């Protein structure tokens, strides 16, 4: 069977100024799929977990540098595009295996229940994989975020309960995925913590908590507290945005 490979050119690494001169072209003769690695005798789950943990460890510093990743979707996008994708590229892994808000199969709890749902982040084991092709995900990541808008010392019970529901969902559907992760990011108390439960058909365990003290000023956080409608209605005034 032929290996699923494709010649690509990858720009790495990114620098803070995002200037084109800081993006040297690195030729990557082959990009690998997890299915190809399996055929070569490697453990796809172990390879992915190494990349996933490295992405978590780098993402926490990004989140700690600014209070402005308030919504879960913003945090997920930062994690995937800013950290998981570059880690894939470093390992010459095919980034087309990564999906955000991707459909996956699940067990039905009743006759009226749907056959599937959307995963926050889903990683397929090979190219051109989809739910419609009856593919089994290599990894499913469910994410909940407690933003810095939450008051220090308070317990956002709804989000923590939703995180527990993510763990229960992954446990209930563990036979339909190779590995699952339930991540809870907590940005309160001028510190970012990433907690993660690892769920497989065999067991559920905790990945060591990754944390980083905030490197932004407290007044930046306070600007985001208050009436949400008023905060979101503020005039666009970011000095870094391109004038139009």
C-alpha angles and dihedrals in degrees: 000000000000118000116249100241138144133185111242139165116231128195111220143201114021117215126205094255093055090214118159090237088064094058107079115190113247115193114222110194093196138018115203133215123215089243090058091050089051091054088051090057100260125128107247093199092052091048092049094046091054090053093043094052092047089051091051091050093052095041094058091064091051091051091047091055095065139022094213100094093091104147126065092236091055091051092048092049091050091049095048102040098030100041119003095050094049090048089052090050092050088056093042090243119157107256091202086081089070120087135176119211091002125169118250136177120256138177116266117236093194142009090262095049120107122251093231148019139194120270119214090228125004128183118199123208095232145013122290093015120155141158088255091060089056090245123166115228118240091209137005121195120195115191136196124182131204103197130210088254087078112093118256113258094017121119113232091205094176094061093043090050090050089052089054089049089054089055091049091049092052091047092049092051099034092122090060096056134043095226135356134200129195110198126193117190115197117192099175128115094035089289135097120222126182114200119186136186117203113212127191135156089262102046151341119237141163124251111219111272114257115211141170133181115243115265095195125087120268092236089065090059093047090057088065095053122090134052108359095212091055094046093051092047094059117126115264104258108148107145092206095060120098110258115244 
